[in-house]
Structure formats: structure tokens, C-alpha cells
Amino acid sequence: MDFSELFKLSGLLGRFSPDGKCLASCVQYRLVVRDANTLQILQLYTCLDQIQYIEWSSDSLFILCAMYKRGIVQVWSLEQPDWHCKIDEGSAGLVASCWSPDGRHILNTTEFHVTILSCFLSPPLFFLINFLSLAGIAFTRDGRYMAVAERRDCKDFISIFVCSDWQLLRHFDTETQDLFGIEWAPNGCVLAAWDTCLEYKILLYSLDGRLLSTYRAYEWSLGIKSIAWSPSSQFLAIGSYDEKVRILNHVTWKKITEFEHPATIANKRTIVYKEVEKSPSVETERLSFPPTRALASSLFSTQSKYDISQVPVSLHYVKPVADRANPKMGIGMLAFSPDNCFLATKNDNIPNTVWIWDIQKLKLFVVLEQLCAIQSFQWDPRQPRLAVCTGNSRVYLWSPAGCVAVQVPVEGDFQIVSLSWRSSGDSMALLSKDNFCVCYLEREEV
């Protein structure tokens, strides 16, 4: 495993291009595009204000930069550096901006509507959808259809559009009090829509707007916090505020199992990896040369490794403050592995722990107990390998073969709070508040 030097970063805005050839990062109002292999600067763009969001087009030829405070979006071309486009939403304000799947249309969400436009046509295409709900927009993975959550006359609706010509395909109301989110299954056949956290309700619709099923686990308590579709579309995982994950199947849309996240692991078949720190034993007198600052920081800093704990194991549990909005409780993170075999979860009540479930056997497989709270985790896009960061200068990797903690050999304080895999799975960007570096890995045969 190798690491690059540190580069400046702002807003945690570091993204690999979809084709994996380039890496874009932001420093205040500047957009830097680097070669993903050599990290040499390919292009440097200057925006009108501090960048708050970036997104690559699907063909990796254009980059969108959103400046929400000024209501402006700028688009840059990699093939034609002199070409650029500016979209000003004016007094309507700008809440969100994204590419359509074809990479030639931009969707801007304002306070009152969605604008769909293309700056690649003459005259530009302009299309408006009014009364947008906060639940937003969802595209099918093949890019053929778009679902938009709307709210009219205090009632929720979903509109489904054909992306080729933006014609309305279906428009129907939903049995929700305040629609919170929508997400297509990977195969594009089923749309999940779920209610605000004040009511546990998730509805499943077909492409033609038929209600296939409604699922409610309980009433009179905080409900759904997160959801995740399996890559095969066979399972829908629902994370709830009651610290459980419920798995629905794609045949009957009924619950087939639920995963609990207790503070004590008692099952002897569950492997518990516990992170422990150790002080290095290096005698400086025996070194034949004075170490460099970078080498010294890696030699003499506290090292970390994993030990296998004997069950039962008591995990670090945090009691949430119940009288505050958005309490830190329940299942805040969910992610299926790309091969559909594992599900990684995080229970916000137990912030230092990652739970990895075997989906084939529907049982708990591995628990990773860290010294610090989990900031982010993400699966390798090519194999069942999970990367975890906890706000320190280490990156943690788990695979069915085992897990490892790796110290990033850099000078200064480098606190990794987010990470992003390259599409090829052979490298990832490690992001802190002010810097980022690239971690290069060897391919594993699984």
C-alpha cells in the first residue's frame, strides 16, 4: 500500500471521474483536475465564488460546480478548456444541482421548482417542474427514467418522466404525510418512497405507478432513518431509529429478517475485531542516520492494530439526548457489498462500531470495534473490501480474509473524515477538512 503527498482541499470536495482517469478537487474557488495515476495537474479552473458542490458528468467530459450561496452553477469541459457555461438562478436561489444520466442536461433545484436545461443545445432546452418536495429526484441506473417528488395543496405526489424527451410518463399521489425520500431499485423496476421519521411507512411502486406494497414495522415512535437496495435488487434494507435493520424480499415485499445491534456481543460464532494502540519500541541510538520528519512521525507515533476479542464483548454505548432534534440514535449508515454478499451498518448509539452481516446466511458475521467514532465507510466497487475512517490519520480495511489498520505516513495533523474509491478499486482518495491524499492498493484475488 502506497500513499501520495498531501494536497490542499476545501469542503471535502474530492471526486474521481466515472472512468477513473481523473481526480477533481476544490480549493476555495479553484477547481483542480489531476491525472488519477500520476496526480499531475491536467486543468485548473477558476470559479466565481467558493465551490460548495462538484459532480462529474457520466462520460467524464464535463464537471459541474455549484455555488449555492450565489445561486450559480458553472460547467467546465476537459476536452475544451476554453469553453464553459454559467447558469444563474437569480432570486429563486439554489438548493441542489446535479447531472442527468446522459451527461448533457443539468437539473437545478430551487426553493420552488426544478429547472431542467441543457447548455449544449442552441437554443438551450428549458423545462420547469413546480412545487418540489424536499424528497428530491431519483434516476434509474440505466438513465431511462426520472422520479420527482412533488407537493401540491399539502399532498405528496410522484411524477415519473422519460429522460430521453422529458415527457411525463406517470403522475400519482402517495399515501404519505410528508414524503421524505425516494430511491429506485438498481434494476429500475421498483421505486421506494418513505415517509418522514415521525411515521414508519415505506411504499413500493412499480414503474407504471401501481402500489406494490406498504410496509410498517411499528407505530407511535420515530421511524425510518436510512435505506439501501442490494445490488441485485433482491433485498431492501431499512435502518430505523429503534436500532434495527429490517430486510424485505423482492417477491412478497415482506420482512424476511431483522438485524439487532445490541451493546453486548454474545454469539461465539461472531468475530469481533477490536482496535488497540501500541507504542513503538524504536531505539534512536541504533539508527545509522537521523530520520526525516515524515519518517520520524511514522516511527514514533502510536501505532494501531486489531486484536480478536473473546465474546461476550461489551461495546461502547452512548445514550442519546431524547429532547433534541435529530437525535444520534438508530441506524445511520447502510451499504451492501458489490457482490451482494455482505451488508455493513452503523448504529449511531454505538458510534465506534461497524457491523458486517452475511446476507447469504442472514446473520452477523464480523464486528469492528474502533477506538474513535466511525466517520465514513465505503465498499470497494469491485470486490467485498470495506474501507473505514474514524477521524484520525489511519485508514482501516476489512475483507473476508481479515482486517488491517494502516497509518498514513504524512506530516502534521491529517484527520480522515471521508473517503472515495476509484472505479477500478485500486486506489481511493482520503479526505480531511483541509487536505487529501491518494491511497494506492494492490488488487486482491477474491
C-alpha positions in Angstrom: 0.0 0.0 0.0 1.4 3.4 -1.0 0.3 7.0 -0.3 0.7 10.2 -2.2 1.7 13.5 -0.6 -0.9 15.8 0.9 -2.8 18.2 -1.4 -4.9 21.2 -0.3 -8.7 20.7 -0.2 -11.8 22.5 0.9 -15.3 21.4 1.6 -14.4 17.6 1.3 -14.7 18.1 -2.4 -12.6 15.4 -4.0 -14.1 13.1 -6.7 -12.7 10.5 -9.1 -14.2 10.7 -12.6 -16.6 7.8 -13.5 -14.0 6.4 -15.9 -11.3 6.5 -13.2 -8.9 8.5 -15.3 -9.0 11.9 -13.4 -9.4 13.2 -9.9 -11.1 16.6 -9.3 -10.6 18.6 -6.1 -11.5 22.1 -4.9 -9.5 24.7 -3.1 -11.9 27.6 -2.2 -12.9 28.9 -5.7 -10.4 26.9 -7.7 -11.2 23.5 -9.4 -8.1 21.3 -9.9 -8.2 18.3 -12.2 -5.4 15.8 -11.9 -4.3 12.6 -13.6 -5.5 9.8 -11.3 -2.3 7.8 -11.8 0.4 10.4 -11.6 -1.6 13.2 -9.8 -0.1 15.7 -12.3 -2.4 18.7 -12.8 -4.2 18.5 -16.1 -6.5 21.5 -15.8 -7.0 24.4 -13.4 -10.3 26.3 -13.5 -11.3 29.5 -11.5 -14.9 29.8 -10.5 -16.8 33.0 -9.5 -17.1 32.1 -5.8 -16.3 29.4 -3.3 -17.4 26.0 -4.6 -19.8 24.1 -2.5 -20.5 21.0 -4.7 -19.0 19.3 -7.7 -20.2 16.5 -9.9 -18.7 14.7 -12.9 -20.8 14.1 -16.0 -21.4 10.4 -16.7 -18.9 10.4 -19.6 -16.2 12.2 -17.5 -16.0 15.0 -20.1 -17.6 17.8 -18.0 -17.6 19.0 -14.4 -20.4 20.8 -12.7 -19.5 23.3 -9.9 -22.3 24.7 -7.7 -22.2 27.8 -5.6 -25.4 27.7 -3.7 -24.9 30.9 -1.8 -24.8 32.9 -5.0 -27.3 30.7 -6.9 -24.8 30.0 -9.6 -23.7 26.8 -11.4 -20.6 26.7 -13.7 -19.8 23.9 -16.1 -16.3 23.2 -17.3 -15.1 21.0 -20.2 -12.0 18.8 -20.1 -11.7 18.5 -23.8 -12.2 22.2 -24.5 -10.7 24.1 -21.5 -11.7 27.5 -23.0 -15.4 26.5 -23.1 -17.5 27.0 -20.0 -21.1 27.6 -19.1 -22.7 29.7 -16.3 -26.2 29.2 -15.0 -27.6 31.9 -12.7 -30.9 31.1 -10.9 -31.1 34.6 -9.6 -33.5 35.4 -6.8 -35.0 31.9 -6.9 -32.0 30.6 -5.0 -30.3 27.3 -5.5 -30.8 24.3 -3.2 -29.2 21.4 -5.2 -27.8 20.8 -8.6 -26.9 17.5 -10.5 -26.4 16.0 -13.9 -28.9 13.9 -15.8 -27.7 10.4 -16.6 -26.9 11.3 -20.2 -24.4 14.0 -19.0 -25.9 16.6 -21.2 -28.7 18.1 -19.0 -28.4 19.9 -15.7 -31.1 19.8 -13.0 -31.2 22.7 -10.6 -33.4 22.6 -7.6 -34.6 26.0 -6.3 -36.9 26.8 -3.4 -40.0 26.3 -5.5 -39.2 24.3 -8.6 -36.8 22.1 -10.6 -35.2 23.5 -13.7 -34.0 21.1 -16.4 -31.8 22.7 -19.0 -29.1 21.9 -21.5 -26.4 24.4 -22.3 -25.2 22.1 -25.1 -28.2 23.0 -27.4 -28.9 26.1 -29.3 -31.3 27.5 -28.2 -30.9 25.9 -24.8 -33.5 23.5 -23.6 -35.5 24.7 -20.6 -38.1 22.7 -18.7 -39.7 23.5 -15.4 -41.3 21.4 -12.6 -43.1 23.3 -9.9 -43.7 22.5 -6.2 -40.8 20.3 -5.5 -40.8 18.3 -2.2 -37.7 18.1 -0.2 -37.6 14.3 -1.1 -36.0 15.4 -4.4 -35.1 13.5 -7.5 -34.1 9.9 -8.3 -32.9 8.3 -11.6 -33.0 4.7 -12.7 -29.5 3.2 -13.0 -29.9 2.8 -16.8 -30.8 6.5 -17.1 -34.1 6.0 -18.8 -36.5 7.3 -16.1 -36.6 10.0 -13.5 -38.8 10.2 -10.5 -39.6 13.6 -8.9 -41.3 14.1 -5.5 -43.8 16.9 -5.6 -46.1 18.5 -3.0 -49.3 20.3 -4.1 -52.0 21.5 -1.9 -50.5 19.9 1.2 -50.4 16.4 -0.5 -47.5 14.4 -1.8 -47.2 13.2 -5.4 -44.6 11.4 -7.5 -44.1 12.1 -11.2 -42.1 9.8 -13.4 -40.5 11.2 -16.6 -38.8 9.7 -19.6 -35.3 11.1 -19.7 -34.9 10.9 -23.5 -37.5 13.7 -24.1 -38.6 14.7 -20.5 -42.2 13.7 -21.2 -44.4 12.8 -18.2 -45.0 9.0 -18.0 -46.9 8.8 -14.8 -48.2 11.1 -12.1 -49.8 9.7 -8.9 -50.3 10.6 -5.2 -48.7 8.8 -2.3 -50.1 7.8 1.0 -47.6 9.7 3.0 -47.9 12.6 5.4 -44.6 14.2 4.4 -42.7 12.3 1.8 -39.0 12.2 2.9 -37.1 10.2 0.3 -37.4 8.2 -3.0 -34.9 5.7 -4.4 -35.1 3.3 -7.4 -34.0 -0.3 -7.2 -30.9 -1.0 -9.2 -32.9 -2.8 -11.9 -35.2 0.2 -12.3 -38.4 -1.8 -11.8 -39.4 -0.6 -8.3 -39.4 2.8 -6.6 -39.2 3.0 -2.8 -40.8 6.1 -1.2 -40.7 6.6 2.6 -42.3 9.0 5.0 -40.9 11.4 7.5 -39.2 9.9 10.6 -42.4 10.8 12.6 -44.2 7.9 10.9 -42.8 4.5 10.0 -44.0 3.8 6.4 -42.3 2.8 3.2 -44.2 2.3 0.0 -43.1 0.4 -3.1 -44.3 1.4 -6.5 -43.9 -0.2 -10.0 -42.7 1.8 -13.0 -46.4 2.4 -14.0 -47.3 3.9 -10.6 -49.0 0.9 -9.1 -48.6 0.5 -5.3 -47.0 -2.9 -4.9 -46.7 -3.0 -1.1 -46.7 -0.9 2.0 -44.5 -1.8 5.0 -44.9 -0.5 8.5 -42.8 -2.1 11.3 -44.4 -0.2 14.2 -46.3 3.0 15.2 -46.1 5.9 17.6 -42.3 6.2 17.6 -39.5 7.6 15.3 -39.4 5.5 12.2 -37.1 5.1 9.1 -33.6 6.7 9.2 -31.8 5.1 6.2 -32.4 2.6 3.4 -30.2 0.7 1.0 -31.0 -1.5 -2.0 -28.9 -4.6 -2.6 -27.0 -4.6 -6.0 -29.2 -7.4 -7.3 -32.4 -5.6 -6.3 -33.5 -8.7 -4.3 -33.3 -7.1 -0.9 -34.3 -3.7 0.6 -32.6 -2.9 3.9 -34.4 -0.4 6.1 -32.5 1.2 9.0 -34.7 2.5 11.8 -34.4 4.7 14.9 -35.1 1.6 17.1 -31.5 0.4 16.3 -32.7 -2.4 14.0 -32.3 -3.2 10.3 -35.2 -4.9 8.6 -34.7 -6.8 5.3 -37.5 -7.0 2.8 -37.5 -9.5 -0.1 -38.4 -8.6 -3.7 -41.0 -11.3 -4.2 -43.6 -10.5 -1.5 -42.0 -7.3 -0.1 -42.4 -8.7 3.4 -39.8 -8.8 6.1 -37.6 -11.9 6.0 -35.4 -11.0 9.0 -34.3 -8.2 11.2 -30.8 -7.4 12.5 -30.5 -6.1 16.0 -27.5 -4.1 17.2 -27.1 -4.8 20.9 -24.5 -3.3 23.2 -23.1 -6.7 24.1 -22.0 -9.4 21.5 -22.7 -12.8 23.0 -22.7 -15.1 20.0 -19.4 -17.1 20.0 -19.6 -17.5 16.2 -19.3 -13.8 15.7 -15.7 -12.5 15.1 -15.0 -9.2 17.0 -12.0 -7.2 15.8 -11.0 -4.7 18.4 -8.6 -1.8 17.6 -5.8 -1.4 20.1 -3.0 1.1 20.3 0.6 0.2 20.9 3.7 2.3 21.5 6.6 1.6 19.1 9.8 0.3 20.5 12.5 2.1 18.4 15.9 2.9 19.8 17.1 6.1 18.1 20.7 5.4 19.1 20.8 2.4 16.9 19.7 4.3 13.8 22.6 4.9 11.5 21.1 8.1 10.1 18.8 10.8 11.6 15.2 10.1 10.5 13.4 12.6 8.4 10.4 14.4 9.9 7.9 12.2 7.9 9.8 9.1 8.9 10.0 10.1 12.5 6.3 10.8 12.7 5.6 7.4 11.4 8.2 5.7 13.5 7.5 7.2 16.9 3.7 7.9 16.7 1.4 5.5 18.4 0.6 2.5 16.2 -2.7 0.7 15.8 -3.6 -2.9 15.2 -6.6 -5.3 15.6 -7.0 -7.9 18.2 -9.6 -10.6 18.1 -11.7 -10.2 21.3 -13.2 -13.1 23.2 -17.0 -13.0 23.5 -19.0 -11.8 25.2 -17.9 -8.3 24.3 -19.4 -5.1 25.7 -19.4 -2.2 23.1 -19.1 1.5 23.8 -22.8 2.7 24.0 -23.9 6.3 24.0 -27.3 7.2 25.4 -28.9 9.8 23.1 -30.3 13.1 24.2 -34.0 12.5 23.6 -35.2 16.1 23.9 -33.2 17.4 20.9 -34.0 17.3 17.2 -32.3 14.7 15.1 -31.0 12.6 18.0 -27.9 10.5 17.4 -29.7 7.2 17.6 -30.6 4.4 15.2 -29.1 3.0 12.0 -27.4 6.0 10.4 -25.3 4.1 7.7 -26.2 1.2 5.5 -24.2 -0.2 2.5 -24.3 -3.5 0.6 -21.1 -5.0 -0.8 -20.9 -5.1 -4.7 -21.2 -8.9 -4.8 -24.4 -8.8 -2.7 -22.9 -11.0 0.0 -22.4 -8.5 2.9 -24.2 -5.6 4.5 -22.3 -3.0 6.5 -24.2 -1.0 9.1 -23.6 1.6 11.8 -25.8 2.1 14.9 -25.4 5.7 16.0 -26.0 4.7 19.6 -22.8 2.6 19.3 -20.7 5.1 17.3 -17.3 3.3 17.4 -18.6 0.1 15.8 -19.1 -1.3 12.2 -21.4 -4.3 11.9 -20.9 -6.6 8.9 -23.7 -9.1 8.1 -23.6 -12.2 6.0 -26.6 -11.8 3.6 -26.5 -15.3 2.3 -26.9 -16.7 5.8 -28.8 -13.7 7.2 -26.7 -13.4 10.3 -24.0 -11.3 11.9 -20.6 -12.1 10.5 -18.0 -9.6 11.8 -17.9 -6.6 14.2 -15.2 -4.0 14.0 -14.8 -2.0 17.2 -12.8 1.1 16.7 -11.2 3.5 19.2 -12.9 6.5 17.7 -16.3 7.2 16.2 -17.0 6.0 12.7 -16.9 8.9 10.3 -17.5 7.1 7.0 -17.2 3.7 5.4 -17.4 2.6 1.7 -17.1 -0.7 -0.2 -14.6 -1.3 -2.9 -16.6 -1.1 -6.1 -15.0 -4.3 -7.5 -14.9 -6.7 -4.5 -16.1 -7.2 -0.9 -13.5 -5.0 0.7 -14.6 -2.3 3.1 -12.7 0.9 3.9 -13.4 2.7 7.2 -12.2 6.1 8.6 -12.6 7.4 12.1 -11.3 11.0 12.1 -7.7 10.2 12.7 -4.7 9.6 10.3 -5.4 5.9 9.8 -7.4 4.0 7.2 -8.9 0.6 8.1 -9.6 -2.1 5.6 -11.7 -5.3 6.0 -12.2 -8.2 3.7 -13.3 -11.8 4.4 -9.6 -12.6 4.7 -9.2 -10.3 7.7 -8.7 -6.6 8.6 -5.8 -4.2 8.9 -5.2 -0.7 10.3 -2.7 1.4 8.3 -1.1 4.7 9.4 -0.9 7.3 6.7 2.8 8.4 6.7 2.3 12.2 6.5 3.5 15.2 8.5 1.1 17.2 10.7 -2.4 16.6 11.7 -4.3 14.6 9.0 -7.8 13.7 10.2 -9.5 11.5 7.6 -13.3 12.1 7.8 -14.4 10.9 4.3 -13.1 8.6 1.6 -13.9 7.9 -2.1 -13.0 4.8 -4.1 -11.7 4.9 -7.7 -14.0 2.9 -10.0 -11.2 0.4 -10.7 -10.9 -0.3 -6.9 -7.1 0.0 -7.0 -6.9 3.4 -5.2 -9.0 5.7 -3.1 -9.0 9.4 -2.0 -8.7 10.0 1.7 -10.2 13.4 2.6 -9.8 15.6 5.6 -11.1 19.1 6.3 -8.1 20.9 4.7 -6.2 18.2 2.8 -6.4 14.9 0.9 -4.1 12.2 -0.3 -4.5 9.2 -2.5 -4.0 5.6 -1.2 -2.8 3.0 -3.8 -3.7 -0.6 -3.1 -2.8 -3.9 -4.8 -5.6 -5.9 -6.3 -6.8 -8.8 -4.2 -7.9 -12.0 -5.7 -11.2 -13.0 -4.0 
